[in-house]
Amino acid sequence: MAMAAVAFPVLPGKAEDGRRFAQEVMERRQEAAAAWRRQGTTREWWFLQATPAGEMVIVVLESADPQKAFQIWAASTDPYDVWFKERAGSICGIDFNQPIPALPEQLLEWAAD
């Protein structure tokens, strides 16, 4: 399994919307799980990070092919995925129907012996 971490901007004043969105996703847990399975994602974490440049949502996902998972999601017309992309897009200001151009470059990995 591979892991990827991607940071998305949070539009000014939208952090609370991001928190509510995370709750809504968990309320729709079965639909979310089905969507993640379609994408090949086995685990996903979201973090809200305050920075001097504004707030960011950091998404960490585990998948056999994270880039392909994002491509499948971008192309999906499943009603849950459409809702999810619209909701996430309103918080981040990103059109999630477009594939992410590239995943971040991993600079370091450390594990305890």
C-alpha positions in Angstrom: 0.0 0.0 0.0 1.2 3.5 -0.8 0.5 6.6 1.2 0.0 10.2 -0.1 -0.5 13.5 1.7 -2.1 16.4 -0.1 -2.7 19.9 1.2 -5.7 21.9 0.0 -6.3 25.5 0.8 -9.3 26.5 2.9 -11.1 29.6 1.7 -11.2 32.4 4.3 -14.0 31.9 6.8 -14.6 28.3 5.6 -12.8 26.3 8.4 -16.1 25.7 10.3 -17.7 24.5 7.0 -14.8 22.1 6.7 -15.4 20.7 10.2 -19.2 20.3 9.4 -18.3 18.7 6.1 -16.2 16.1 7.9 -19.1 15.4 10.2 -21.5 15.0 7.3 -19.1 12.6 5.6 -19.1 10.5 8.8 -22.9 10.6 9.0 -22.9 9.2 5.5 -20.3 6.6 6.4 -21.7 3.8 4.2 -21.7 6.0 1.1 -18.2 7.3 2.0 -16.9 3.8 2.5 -18.4 2.7 -0.9 -16.8 5.7 -2.6 -13.4 5.1 -1.0 -13.6 1.4 -2.1 -14.4 2.4 -5.7 -11.3 4.6 -5.7 -9.1 1.9 -4.1 -8.5 3.9 -0.9 -8.1 1.8 2.2 -7.6 4.5 4.8 -8.0 8.3 4.8 -7.2 11.0 7.4 -8.1 14.7 7.3 -6.3 17.4 9.3 -7.0 21.1 9.6 -3.8 23.1 9.7 -3.5 26.8 10.5 -0.6 28.5 8.8 0.5 32.1 8.4 -0.8 31.9 4.8 -4.2 30.7 5.9 -5.8 27.4 6.8 -5.2 24.2 4.9 -6.8 20.7 4.9 -4.2 18.0 4.8 -5.6 14.8 3.4 -3.5 11.6 4.0 -4.7 8.5 2.1 -3.6 5.0 1.8 -4.1 3.3 -1.5 -2.4 0.9 -3.9 -2.2 3.8 -6.4 -3.0 7.2 -4.8 -2.7 9.1 -8.1 -5.2 6.7 -9.7 -7.5 7.1 -6.7 -7.7 10.8 -7.3 -8.2 10.3 -11.1 -11.1 7.9 -10.4 -12.7 10.3 -8.0 -12.3 13.3 -10.3 -14.1 11.4 -13.2 -16.8 9.9 -11.0 -20.5 10.9 -11.6 -21.8 8.8 -8.7 -24.3 11.0 -6.8 -22.3 10.8 -3.5 -19.1 11.7 -5.3 -20.8 14.7 -7.0 -22.1 15.9 -3.7 -18.7 15.4 -2.0 -16.8 17.2 -4.8 -19.2 20.2 -4.8 -19.0 20.4 -1.0 -15.2 20.1 -0.8 -14.9 22.6 -3.7 -17.0 25.2 -1.9 -14.6 25.0 1.0 -11.3 24.8 -0.9 -12.2 26.8 -4.0 -11.0 23.9 -6.2 -12.8 22.2 -9.1 -12.4 18.6 -7.9 -13.8 17.3 -11.2 -10.3 18.0 -12.6 -7.6 15.5 -11.7 -4.9 16.7 -9.3 -1.9 17.4 -11.7 0.6 15.6 -9.5 0.9 14.3 -6.0 3.4 16.1 -3.6 7.0 15.0 -3.7 7.9 12.9 -0.7 11.1 14.2 0.9 11.6 11.9 3.9 10.3 8.7 5.5 11.4 7.6 8.9 10.4 4.5 10.9 11.6 3.3 14.3 13.9 0.3 14.2 
